[in-house]
Amino acid sequence: MEQLNTEYHRPWGYYIILADEKDHKVKRIVVKPGKRLSLQRHQKRTEHWFVLFGQAVVTLNDQEIVVHPGETVDIPETAWHRVQNTGTEEMAFIEVQTGDYFGEDDIERAEDDFGRV
């Protein structure tokens, strides 16, 4: 089981779990400049993203959405999504997951820059 307030490093950056409850999970996600997460979807959860700092483009199904600090994006269940840091410094957002299940094995990847499909 993942521990609260521990950095979990990935090739694109890292995340920290701030809360892990029965009905929700909260992460702080930091993305390195020029990096992006996999294009993915989830069957058992929705996500709400609040951008803290940095520049990013969010892919949500067939849309590309430019986001700035203070803005939010809602990711419905089964929607294909990813975030890309388009800036020259780190970007970060808070992710609030709600649903029935929050395990990392509820990630279905369609594309990935790091060979995890």
Contacts in CASP RR format, 6 or more apart in sequence:
PFRMAT RR
TARGET T0000
AUTHOR 0000-0000-0000
METHOD contacts of the structure
MODEL  1
MEQLNTEYHRPWGYYIILADEKDHKVKRIVVKPGKRLSLQRHQKRTEHWF
VLFGQAVVTLNDQEIVVHPGETVDIPETAWHRVQNTGTEEMAFIEVQTGD
YFGEDDIERAEDDFGRV
2 8 0 8 1.000
2 17 0 8 1.000
2 20 0 8 1.000
3 17 0 8 1.000
4 17 0 8 1.000
4 18 0 8 1.000
4 19 0 8 1.000
4 20 0 8 1.000
5 16 0 8 1.000
5 17 0 8 1.000
5 18 0 8 1.000
6 16 0 8 1.000
6 17 0 8 1.000
7 14 0 8 1.000
7 15 0 8 1.000
7 16 0 8 1.000
8 14 0 8 1.000
8 15 0 8 1.000
8 16 0 8 1.000
8 17 0 8 1.000
10 114 0 8 1.000
11 35 0 8 1.000
11 113 0 8 1.000
11 114 0 8 1.000
12 31 0 8 1.000
12 32 0 8 1.000
12 35 0 8 1.000
12 36 0 8 1.000
12 37 0 8 1.000
12 113 0 8 1.000
12 114 0 8 1.000
13 30 0 8 1.000
13 31 0 8 1.000
13 32 0 8 1.000
13 35 0 8 1.000
14 29 0 8 1.000
14 30 0 8 1.000
15 27 0 8 1.000
15 28 0 8 1.000
15 29 0 8 1.000
15 30 0 8 1.000
15 95 0 8 1.000
16 27 0 8 1.000
16 28 0 8 1.000
17 25 0 8 1.000
17 26 0 8 1.000
17 27 0 8 1.000
18 26 0 8 1.000
18 27 0 8 1.000
18 28 0 8 1.000
18 94 0 8 1.000
19 25 0 8 1.000
19 26 0 8 1.000
20 26 0 8 1.000
20 102 0 8 1.000
23 98 0 8 1.000
23 99 0 8 1.000
24 96 0 8 1.000
24 97 0 8 1.000
24 98 0 8 1.000
24 99 0 8 1.000
24 102 0 8 1.000
25 96 0 8 1.000
25 97 0 8 1.000
25 102 0 8 1.000
26 94 0 8 1.000
26 95 0 8 1.000
26 96 0 8 1.000
26 97 0 8 1.000
27 94 0 8 1.000
27 95 0 8 1.000
27 97 0 8 1.000
28 52 0 8 1.000
28 92 0 8 1.000
28 93 0 8 1.000
28 94 0 8 1.000
28 95 0 8 1.000
29 83 0 8 1.000
29 92 0 8 1.000
29 93 0 8 1.000
29 94 0 8 1.000
29 95 0 8 1.000
30 90 0 8 1.000
30 91 0 8 1.000
30 92 0 8 1.000
31 37 0 8 1.000
31 56 0 8 1.000
31 83 0 8 1.000
31 84 0 8 1.000
31 85 0 8 1.000
31 90 0 8 1.000
31 91 0 8 1.000
31 92 0 8 1.000
32 85 0 8 1.000
32 90 0 8 1.000
33 85 0 8 1.000
33 87 0 8 1.000
33 88 0 8 1.000
33 89 0 8 1.000
33 90 0 8 1.000
34 84 0 8 1.000
34 85 0 8 1.000
34 86 0 8 1.000
34 87 0 8 1.000
35 84 0 8 1.000
35 85 0 8 1.000
35 113 0 8 1.000
36 82 0 8 1.000
36 83 0 8 1.000
36 84 0 8 1.000
36 85 0 8 1.000
36 113 0 8 1.000
37 82 0 8 1.000
37 83 0 8 1.000
37 84 0 8 1.000
38 82 0 8 1.000
38 107 0 8 1.000
38 109 0 8 1.000
38 110 0 8 1.000
38 111 0 8 1.000
38 112 0 8 1.000
38 113 0 8 1.000
38 114 0 8 1.000
38 116 0 8 1.000
38 117 0 8 1.000
39 59 0 8 1.000
39 80 0 8 1.000
39 81 0 8 1.000
39 82 0 8 1.000
39 109 0 8 1.000
39 110 0 8 1.000
39 111 0 8 1.000
39 112 0 8 1.000
40 80 0 8 1.000
40 81 0 8 1.000
40 82 0 8 1.000
40 107 0 8 1.000
40 108 0 8 1.000
40 109 0 8 1.000
40 110 0 8 1.000
41 78 0 8 1.000
41 79 0 8 1.000
41 80 0 8 1.000
41 81 0 8 1.000
41 108 0 8 1.000
41 110 0 8 1.000
42 77 0 8 1.000
42 78 0 8 1.000
42 106 0 8 1.000
42 107 0 8 1.000
42 108 0 8 1.000
43 77 0 8 1.000
43 78 0 8 1.000
43 106 0 8 1.000
43 108 0 8 1.000
44 77 0 8 1.000
44 99 0 8 1.000
44 100 0 8 1.000
44 101 0 8 1.000
44 102 0 8 1.000
44 106 0 8 1.000
45 77 0 8 1.000
45 97 0 8 1.000
45 98 0 8 1.000
45 99 0 8 1.000
45 100 0 8 1.000
45 101 0 8 1.000
45 102 0 8 1.000
45 106 0 8 1.000
46 74 0 8 1.000
46 75 0 8 1.000
46 76 0 8 1.000
46 77 0 8 1.000
46 97 0 8 1.000
46 98 0 8 1.000
46 99 0 8 1.000
47 74 0 8 1.000
47 75 0 8 1.000
47 81 0 8 1.000
47 95 0 8 1.000
47 96 0 8 1.000
47 97 0 8 1.000
48 72 0 8 1.000
48 73 0 8 1.000
48 74 0 8 1.000
48 75 0 8 1.000
48 95 0 8 1.000
48 96 0 8 1.000
48 98 0 8 1.000
49 58 0 8 1.000
49 67 0 8 1.000
49 72 0 8 1.000
49 73 0 8 1.000
49 74 0 8 1.000
49 75 0 8 1.000
49 83 0 8 1.000
49 93 0 8 1.000
49 94 0 8 1.000
49 95 0 8 1.000
50 70 0 8 1.000
50 71 0 8 1.000
50 72 0 8 1.000
50 93 0 8 1.000
50 94 0 8 1.000
50 96 0 8 1.000
51 67 0 8 1.000
51 68 0 8 1.000
51 69 0 8 1.000
51 70 0 8 1.000
51 71 0 8 1.000
51 72 0 8 1.000
51 91 0 8 1.000
51 92 0 8 1.000
51 93 0 8 1.000
52 69 0 8 1.000
52 70 0 8 1.000
52 91 0 8 1.000
52 92 0 8 1.000
52 93 0 8 1.000
52 94 0 8 1.000
53 69 0 8 1.000
53 90 0 8 1.000
53 91 0 8 1.000
53 92 0 8 1.000
54 68 0 8 1.000
54 69 0 8 1.000
54 85 0 8 1.000
54 87 0 8 1.000
54 89 0 8 1.000
54 90 0 8 1.000
54 91 0 8 1.000
54 92 0 8 1.000
55 68 0 8 1.000
55 85 0 8 1.000
55 86 0 8 1.000
55 87 0 8 1.000
55 91 0 8 1.000
56 66 0 8 1.000
56 67 0 8 1.000
56 83 0 8 1.000
56 84 0 8 1.000
56 85 0 8 1.000
56 86 0 8 1.000
56 87 0 8 1.000
56 91 0 8 1.000
56 93 0 8 1.000
57 64 0 8 1.000
57 65 0 8 1.000
57 66 0 8 1.000
57 67 0 8 1.000
57 83 0 8 1.000
57 84 0 8 1.000
57 86 0 8 1.000
58 64 0 8 1.000
58 65 0 8 1.000
58 67 0 8 1.000
58 73 0 8 1.000
58 81 0 8 1.000
58 82 0 8 1.000
58 83 0 8 1.000
58 84 0 8 1.000
59 65 0 8 1.000
59 80 0 8 1.000
59 81 0 8 1.000
59 82 0 8 1.000
59 83 0 8 1.000
59 84 0 8 1.000
60 73 0 8 1.000
60 75 0 8 1.000
60 79 0 8 1.000
60 80 0 8 1.000
60 81 0 8 1.000
61 79 0 8 1.000
61 80 0 8 1.000
61 81 0 8 1.000
65 73 0 8 1.000
67 73 0 8 1.000
75 81 0 8 1.000
77 99 0 8 1.000
80 110 0 8 1.000
82 111 0 8 1.000
83 91 0 8 1.000
83 93 0 8 1.000
85 91 0 8 1.000
109 116 0 8 1.000
109 117 0 8 1.000
110 117 0 8 1.000
111 117 0 8 1.000
END
